[in-house]
Amino acid sequence: MELIPGGSLQTATAQQGRELAMKMARLVIKATQPDAEVRDRLRAAYADDAATLLQVAHIVAVEFATIAAANDHWRHTEDQ
């Protein structure tokens, strides 16, 4: 399983970086629990749990921070 789609963290825009972060977070879940039926069954357990959804947001934020660092996004002043 390719955990970094395309093999690179480089993105042209911050928006693309955020989308990559979300995809990478999903791939981590898939790698951790490869059984699609189990993932589908577990989805109902966290779909209505605010704390769990916040944890998901945190995972995406960590992935995005990694991508932003790889792209030096914080050093650019132009809107992307």
C-alpha positions, 0 to 999 in steps of 0.5 A: 500500500502506498501511504504517500500518494504519488510518492511525494509530499510536494503540492502546488498549493496549500489547498492541494496539501490539505487534500493530500493530508486528508487522503493520507489520514484515510490511508493510515486508517486503511493500513491499520484496519485493512478489513473494509467490513470492519471499517464500515462497522466501526464508522457507526461507532464514531460518526456521532462521537464528537470527541472521536471526530475531533481526534480525526481532525487532529490527525489530518492537522498533523499530516497537513503540518508535515506536508506544509513543512515539506513544502515550506508553505509558511515561508510563502506570502502569496495566496495559494 
